[in-house]
């Protein structure tokens, strides 16, 4: 391997290390949009959030949920959103429904 190849390889490895450290440092935001007429509760496995009717929540720097997410409606109905849910997705809640969509 000549000096130029070693320099290019070293630069590539350095760039990958910086990119992976940046990814760990910036967890991203978890977004929940509620288009239903009811305030609801969202359980992520380690936190619980209230989401107002016709509102939304953005949890800054939350990252991915540790697993599934449960959406609890005032009626007692619960909808399970299979996780983990990550910042490149958002949870869309409707009348008795909860689905994932791109962020």
MIMARDO-519912 format. One record per residue: x, y, z of N, C-alpha, C, CB in turn; residue in one letter. Coordinates in steps of 0.001 Angstrom, whole numbers. Glycine has a CB too. Layout:
<rs>
R    neast   nnorth      nup   caeast  canorth     caup    ceast   cnorth      cup   cbeast  cbnorth     cbup  type
R        X        Y        Z        X        Y        Z        X        Y        Z        X        Y        Z     A
...
</rs>
This chain:
<rs>
R    neast   nnorth      nup   caeast  canorth     caup    ceast   cnorth      cup   cbeast  cbnorth     cbup  type
R      859    -1176        0        0        0        0      899     1230        0     -974        3     1232     X
R      683     2150     -929     1520     3352    -1000      993     4415      -38     1562     3907    -2448     X
R     1733     5499      102     1375     6554     1047       26     7168      762     2415     7624     1036     X
R     -298     7350     -521    -1592     7940     -886    -2757     7049     -507    -1637     8222    -2371     X
R    -2580     5749     -694    -3644     4797     -329    -3848     4768     1176    -3309     3380     -840     X
R    -2732     4809     1921    -2841     4810     3389    -3533     6085     3865    -1439     4683     4046     X
R    -3218     7193     3264    -3842     8459     3636    -5341     8429     3335    -3171     9629     2893     X
R    -5704     7904     2179    -7126     7814     1812    -7855     6879     2760    -7290     7328      355     X
R    -7247     5728     3085    -7876     4782     4005    -8016     5394     5393    -7065     3478     4078     X
R    -6964     6094     5837    -7019     6751     7146    -8101     7814     7194    -5672     7374     7484     X
R    -8255     8567     6121    -9296     9598     6058   -10682     8981     6096    -9137    10444     4794     X
R   -10853     7860     5381   -12140     7169     5362   -12488     6651     6745   -12121     6014     4354     X
R   -11537     6023     7415   -11778     5507     8766   -12104     6660     9702   -10550     4714     9287     X
R   -11370     7761     9604   -11654     8922    10448   -13041     9480    10212   -10631    10000    10210     X
R   -13447     9555     8959   -14782    10056     8635   -15861     9147     9198   -14951    10190     7123     X
R   -15658     7844     9128   -16641     6894     9666   -16754     7020    11169   -16266     5461     9293     X
R   -15639     7212    11860   -15674     7376    13313   -16433     8647    13673   -14242     7418    13897     X
R   -16166     9744    12983   -16872    11000    13256   -18361    10843    12988   -16297    12146    12402     X
R   -18727    10184    11878   -20143     9992    11554   -20826     9146    12616   -20298     9334    10174     X
R   -20198     8085    13100   -20836     7235    14095   -20960     7954    15430   -20052     5937    14266     X
R   -19964     8773    15800   -20074     9543    17035   -21165    10589    16931   -18748    10207    17369     X
R   -21301    11215    15777   -22359    12195    15567   -23723    11535    15667   -22199    12879    14207     X
R   -23874    10340    15101   -25150     9634    15152   -25521     9293    16582   -25096     8366    14307     X
R   -24549     8940    17407   -24830     8619    18805   -25193     9865    19592   -23632     7930    19446     X
R   -24584    11004    19244   -24824    12228    19982   -26158    12875    19635   -23713    13196    19729     X
R   -26654    12686    18438   -27911    13274    18012   -28951    12179    17910   -27756    14017    16666     X
R   -29754    12033    18950   -30717    10948    18988   -31924    11184    18086   -31176    10738    20394     X
R   -32250    12412    17787   -33430    12691    16978   -34677    12805    17839   -33621    11608    15928     X
R   -35740    13300    17237   -36981    13591    17958   -38033    12528    17681   -37517    14974    17570     X
R   -38808    12207    18702   -39942    11292    18561   -41202    12135    18395   -40062    10323    19799     X
R   -41972    11887    17319   -43145    12691    17011   -44414    11855    17069   -43002    13331    15638     X
R   -45441    12408    17729   -46750    11775    17823   -47784    12811    17404   -47032    11231    19276     X
R   -48586    12491    16378   -49644    13382    15894   -50997    12763    16229   -49513    13634    14355     X
R   -51861    13552    16865   -53183    13067    17268   -54255    13836    16509   -53387    13213    18804     X
R   -54905    13174    15557   -56000    13814    14824   -57360    13360    15348   -55889    13507    13327     X
R   -57378    12708    16513   -58643    12254    17089   -59245    13356    17963   -58435    10958    17915     X
R   -60484    13175    18332   -61188    14161    19151   -60964    13947    20645   -62668    14116    18848     X
R   -60072    13031    21003   -59825    12705    22409   -58376    12937    22798   -60203    11263    22687     X
R   -58192    13421    24031   -56843    13428    24583   -56486    11983    24878   -56735    14330    25874     X
R   -55256    11616    24660   -54863    10225    24881   -53526    10163    25590   -54796     9460    23553     X
R   -53156     8965    26008   -51875     8711    26667   -51053     7812    25760   -52072     8060    28082     X
R   -49772     8084    25695   -48853     7275    24896   -47762     6759    25826   -48242     8101    23701     X
R   -47608     5443    25873   -46590     4804    26705   -45511     4239    25799   -47206     3685    27602     X
R   -44269     4676    26021   -43170     4261    25161   -42362     3111    25756   -42262     5432    24893     X
R   -42671     2691    26937   -41900     1648    27592   -41112     2206    28752   -40969      974    26606     X
R   -40634     3443    28629   -39937     4060    29749   -40508     5435    30113   -38466     4189    29423     X
R   -41455     5932    29319   -42098     7218    29583   -43563     7156    29183   -41380     8358    28827     X
R   -44331     8083    29744   -45744     8215    29378   -46003     9682    29067   -46696     7698    30528     X
R   -46723     9927    27961   -46992    11283    27509   -48481    11460    27269   -46196    11602    26232     X
R   -48992    12646    27598   -50361    13023    27249   -50291    13765    25916   -51036    13915    28380     X
R   -51235    13452    25033   -51293    14128    23735   -52703    14688    23580   -50928    13147    22545     X
R   -52799    16004    23433   -54095    16676    23343   -54839    16280    22074   -53911    18192    23387     X
R   -56170    16367    22136   -56981    16110    20948   -56599    17116    19866   -58505    16197    21277     X
R   -56585    16649    18630   -56195    17464    17481   -54863    18181    17718   -57286    18486    17171     X
R   -53949    17483    18374   -52652    18072    18695   -51521    17114    18392   -52602    18484    20154     X
R   -50423    17375    18996   -49259    16534    18782   -48204    16798    19817   -48693    16747    17405     X
R   -47225    15905    19838   -46103    16016    20761   -44835    15692    19992   -46276    15069    21994     X
R   -43808    16468    20230   -42476    16172    19695   -41551    16111    20896   -41993    17259    18631     X
R   -40991    14931    21161   -40090    14757    22282   -38668    14924    21735   -40292    13351    22982     X
R   -38053    16025    22099   -36759    16414    21565   -35662    15462    22062   -36434    17867    21960     X
R   -34813    15012    21158   -33655    14159    21450   -34033    12855    22159   -32663    14923    22300     X
R   -35216    12325    21898   -35654    11085    22538   -34977     9862    21927   -37168    10945    22430     X
R   -34775     9894    20633   -34206     8726    19960   -35287     7677    19717   -33052     8126    20794     X
R   -34880     6426    19662   -35815     5320    19430   -36444     4873    20741   -35099     4134    18752     X
R   -37691     4425    20671   -38326     3839    21850   -37633     2514    22148   -39869     3637    21632     X
R   -37669     2056    23394   -37009      796    23715   -37728     -429    23147   -36891      657    25204     X
R   -38948     -264    22720   -39718    -1380    22169   -41035     -864    21617   -39966    -2469    23242     X
R   -42098    -1648    21833   -43427    -1271    21346   -43939      -25    22065   -44417    -2434    21533     X
R   -44895      645    21432   -45540     1837    21995   -47024     1520    22146   -45314     3116    21083     X
R   -47596     1886    23291   -49019     1676    23541   -49732     3019    23538   -49247      937    24886     X
R   -50809     3110    22759   -51649     4304    22725   -52931     3960    23474   -51947     4776    21242     X
R   -53218     4722    24548   -54402     4486    25382   -55431     5586    25137   -54017     4426    26889     X
R   -56622     5157    24751   -57735     6079    24521   -58588     6178    25782   -58597     5618    23315     X
R   -59318     7286    25987   -60158     7450    27177   -61216     6348    27318   -60842     8804    27136     X
R   -61612     5746    26218   -62613     4672    26250   -62079     3398    26897   -63089     4364    24841     X
R   -60757     3348    27099   -60126     2138    27619   -59466     1317    26522   -61147     1292    28344     X
R   -59771     1627    25272   -59151      921    24152   -57657     1229    24122   -59821     1318    22807     X
R   -56864      205    23830   -55425      368    23681   -55006     -160    22318   -54660     -361    24816     X
R   -54123      572    21653   -53587      149    20361   -52073        9    20511   -53958     1172    19217     X
R   -51555    -1126    20104   -50129    -1388    20175   -49471    -1045    18840   -49865    -2859    20550     X
R   -48456     -212    18891   -47660      123    17712   -46342     -626    17875   -47437     1699    17560     X
R   -46074    -1539    16959   -44873    -2352    17071   -43634    -1492    16886   -44893    -3489    16046     X
R   -42706    -1642    17798   -41498     -828    17787   -40265    -1689    17741   -41452       75    18996     X
R   -39155    -1069    17898   -39004      309    18337   -39415     1314    17262   -37576      558    18751     X
R   -39897     2468    17729   -40237     3578    16839   -39072     4565    16922   -41625     4263    17238     X
R   -38549     4947    15783   -37360     5805    15714   -37691     7159    15089   -36248     5113    14909     X
R   -36789     8121    15207   -37053     9473    14708   -37377     9582    13218   -35886    10315    14992     X
R   -37028     8588    12420   -37385     8654    10999   -38836     8248    10763   -36458     7760    10178     X
R   -39549     7944    11854   -40970     7595    11794   -41732     8525    12728   -41208     6094    12182     X
R   -43038     8596    12528   -43907     9301    13475   -45133     8449    13702   -44300    10725    12956     X
R   -45742     8613    14857   -46955     7877    15195   -48141     8763    14853   -46976     7455    16707     X
R   -49022     8252    13991   -50237     8971    13602   -51423     8326    14302   -50433     8965    12049     X
R   -52114     9104    15115   -53256     8590    15871   -54525     9188    15299   -53127     8916    17388     X
R   -55514     8316    15067   -56835     8742    14615   -57879     8259    15602   -57139     8210    13195     X
R   -59120     8260    15201   -60213     7791    16063   -60081     6269    16246   -61621     8165    15449     X
R   -59442     5857    17333   -59291     4433    17635   -58191     3732    16858   -60569     3741    17377     X
R   -57333     4474    16166   -56256     3881    15376   -54923     4523    15726   -56540     4030    13874     X
R   -53856     3797    15467   -52507     4337    15608   -51624     3603    14601   -51961     4177    17088     X
R   -50915     4363    13774   -50081     3798    12725   -48769     4567    12638   -50814     3821    11370     X
R   -47809     3954    11959   -46535     4610    11710   -46520     5205    10313   -45371     3626    11887     X
R   -45823     6329    10189   -45627     6979     8888   -44230     7582     8893   -46729     8083     8608     X
R   -43694     7871     7716   -42397     8542     7692   -42464     9897     8392   -41915     8718     6249     X
R   -41387    10287     9012   -41357    11574     9734   -41340    12739     8773   -40138    11650    10656     X
</rs>
